[in-house]
Each structure stands twice: as structure tokens, then as C-alpha cells.
Amino acid sequence: MSFDFEVVATDGAARAGILHTPHGEILTPVFAPVGTAGTVKAVPPRDLEELDTQLILANTYHLYLRPGDELVRNLGGLHEFMRWDRPILTDSGGFQVFSLADINKIDEDGVTFRSHIDGSQKRLTPERSMQIQQNLGADIIMAFDQCPPPTDRAEVEAAIARTHSWLRRCRRAHPDDEKQALFGIVQGGVFPDLREASARFVTDMDLKGYALGGLAVGESKEEMVATLDQTVPCLPCDKPRYLMGVGEPDDLVEGITRGIDIFDCVIPTRLARHGAAFTHDGRVNLRNARYRADEAPIDSALVNYSSQFSRAYLRHLLVAKELLAYYLISLHNIDFLVRHVGNIRQAIIEGSLREYAARFLPRYLRRDLSTE
């Protein structure tokens, strides 16, 4: 079967697994950099492969608007279009539509919105989201859902009702074959009873995997962790679990410890465009004058192409607004997260996850150099 998922080791609730896809195996837990418009910003696919990136996320909303999902289909699908032969996950487009609240109108059938590119009126429904993602040809596709503000109970309840109704329609519109794995999305904000009810409904659909949506969108980290504690045990043990939009190094530890298998986030490239980089001692802001003559690499614990350049040189590039800075720092940040999750996976296999977390978290969280 194309989308078999097997758990090969556990350490508490954490799992090391293998998700088989038509474009290769994904060793879980896994972090997926975000390639919004069919590219991980500033980083070529060749370099992502060298970093052993196993999965990337592309955005349905953006590719639908530009260049168009039918064009991508006609040019061989997203894998061929962007020259990436490893697994791809596409989101449903729902998060982007609902984040543009001032230019959209929601009804029970779907969402009407105006393109942020040219102002033209567009329409997304569960069926259209499935069609777009089928045209793009991703390995893992997401059901169309509504992502509400996480702490407004009335809005969350209404969003859950739509999400569940739309999931039924996505399931009917998605061919029952092994070309694409459809994941359902559990909503419910920070409300334990709503999360449990949503998890029961979504898992009853017997899908290839399950995602937790509506987190890391404004709630506190404590609320996010509490929601994971409440919800992850409601998800099947034999299917992959995906925490959407989360990528902070400490959040990856917390999520994996609680049984999450897949993560994605724009943070490694977004931070790079602002001159910030991950290190084992916390974030650093390479624009700061303190690095003007610093000969050290960003983090001496990582050896990759970017590590041969000094902090002083990277600061110079940033101040001069040279594009090479964004490439080198993005490369470093992606490498940091991919290796971090790979190290966690190895710790799970060795039964030493608690020790890894005890070493990593205090050092990473003891100070944040990004504001110094």
C-alpha cells in the first residue's frame, strides 16, 4: 500500500515511524519546510536534498491563484514543475482564506473571497479544494476546514460544524485510491470538550492521517501544550499525526514528546529574511553590531555550506541588503530544524528522549540573543 504507516519505536508517547508514500519514505517525526508558491524561499531543491529534507509543504491557495492549478497539472504536476522528487504535502487553502477576513465571505457551502493579487473574485469549496490539490499532485492533501480564533468559543463551535460538514464533502470528492493521502483536520480551539468531539468525528472518517489545526495562531504556549495533552490521545495510534504550522525548536520537542509525527512552519525562512538564526543557545539576530567582527559561524555545532561563513560576513550581507544573506541563513535554519528533529527521532529509538530534552531545552531557552 502506498501510504502505509509503521511505528518502529516508542519512548513514552513519542513515536519514531516510517510513512510510505509514492515519492519515498518519510522518517517520522519530520519537519517540513514551507514552499508556499512551489519554492522554499531562497533555497534550491538541490540544497534541500543535501540537508536530507524529506517533506515540503506547498500552498494550495497561492498556487491556485498563481500560476493556476490546471497549468501545474498540464506541466506534469507539482513534483515535475518544481523539480522535487520527494514527498509533498499541500494544505487546503482554508487558513489563507480565513486569515484574509476583510476580503472573504463565508457560507455553509464554502468561501467567496477576493484575490490578494488582483482583487478578482474567487470561490473555494471543499470540492474545489480537492480538485486543486489533485491537480497539483501532492502526496498528502488536506481537507478544507475553517480555522477560527482559538479562544472564542462561539466562533470555534461554528467553525467545527463547518469543518465537519466540509470533511464529509472532501471525502466524497476525493478518489479512494493510493495516489494521494487525505488527512482530516481536528479543530476546537483551546476548549478540551470541543477538541475531543472534533477528534471523534474526524477519526471516524477512517482517513490516512489526522492533523491538529487552529494552534499556534494566537493562544499561549501553555494553552497549546495543554490542548496537545488533551487531544493527541484521542487520535489513532496507527495513523500519522500532524501539528500544523508549528516549528519553534522547543515546540517541536513538546509536540514530539506528546506523540506528534509531522510538523511544518515558515519560521526558518521567515526568520532568515529578518536576519535571525537558530543556535543551540537560542536565536541570534545577526544584524546586531556585536557581530560586526565575529569570526565564528552561526553555530559551531552545525557543519553545512553556510557554516564556512562568519557571523561578521553574514551581518555585512544583511546590512548591505545582499540576497546571499537570505539564502545562507535560510539554509542554516532549515538544517538546524531538520537535524534537531532527526536527533529527537534517534533519541526515541535509543529510549533517551527525556535526556535529550533535558540537554536541549534549558540551553536553548536560557536566553534569547535575537533582541540583544
Secondary structure as GFF3:
##gff-version 3
##sequence-region A 1 372
A	DSSP	beta_strand	5	11	.	.	.	ID=ss1
A	DSSP	beta_strand	14	21	.	.	.	ID=ss2
A	DSSP	beta_strand	24	28	.	.	.	ID=ss3
A	DSSP	beta_strand	30	35	.	.	.	ID=ss4
A	DSSP	alpha_helix	45	50	.	.	.	ID=ss5
A	DSSP	beta_strand	56	58	.	.	.	ID=ss6
A	DSSP	alpha_helix	60	65	.	.	.	ID=ss7
A	DSSP	alpha_helix	69	74	.	.	.	ID=ss8
A	DSSP	alpha_helix	78	82	.	.	.	ID=ss9
A	DSSP	beta_strand	88	90	.	.	.	ID=ss10
A	DSSP	alpha_helix	94	99	.	.	.	ID=ss11
A	DSSP	three_ten_helix	101	103	.	.	.	ID=ss12
A	DSSP	beta_strand	104	106	.	.	.	ID=ss13
A	DSSP	beta_strand	111	114	.	.	.	ID=ss14
A	DSSP	beta_strand	121	124	.	.	.	ID=ss15
A	DSSP	alpha_helix	126	136	.	.	.	ID=ss16
A	DSSP	beta_strand	140	142	.	.	.	ID=ss17
A	DSSP	alpha_helix	153	173	.	.	.	ID=ss18
A	DSSP	beta_strand	181	186	.	.	.	ID=ss19
A	DSSP	alpha_helix	192	203	.	.	.	ID=ss20
A	DSSP	beta_strand	209	212	.	.	.	ID=ss21
A	DSSP	alpha_helix	221	231	.	.	.	ID=ss22
A	DSSP	three_ten_helix	232	234	.	.	.	ID=ss23
A	DSSP	beta_strand	241	243	.	.	.	ID=ss24
A	DSSP	alpha_helix	249	257	.	.	.	ID=ss25
A	DSSP	beta_strand	262	265	.	.	.	ID=ss26
A	DSSP	alpha_helix	267	273	.	.	.	ID=ss27
A	DSSP	beta_strand	276	277	.	.	.	ID=ss28
A	DSSP	beta_strand	284	285	.	.	.	ID=ss29
A	DSSP	three_ten_helix	289	291	.	.	.	ID=ss30
A	DSSP	three_ten_helix	305	308	.	.	.	ID=ss31
A	DSSP	alpha_helix	311	319	.	.	.	ID=ss32
A	DSSP	alpha_helix	324	350	.	.	.	ID=ss33
A	DSSP	alpha_helix	353	365	.	.	.	ID=ss34
###
